[in-house]
Amino acid sequence: MFAEFLQFLVSGVTIGATYALVGLGFAVIYNASNVINFAQGEFVMIGGMATVSLIGLGVPMPLAILLAIAAAA
């Protein structure tokens, strides 16, 4: 029971931190340019989809994450 709670807690904090970083990026871009720019969402999706695709091809997860960061940059 405690192990499941701990897993859900870590997963929730991880996903929440990701959403917070994306939201912070939106706020910084809007405050700097007074333009709503949704292109950041594309970069988040490119990184996520690249990671999932590379893992599906059998690439080890740490390498897949690094390659996805390079693809989204």
C-alpha angles and dihedrals in degrees: 000000000000091000091056091048091050091049092050091046094052092044092049094048091049094051091042091052090051092052090046092053092049091048091048089052091052091050094049093049092046094048092047098047107014087231125115105233117187095180090102090069088060091056091051090051093045090054093046096046092045090052093049092046094049092047088050089055090055100259112148112257099245091051092044090053092050092048091048091052089052091049093051095045 
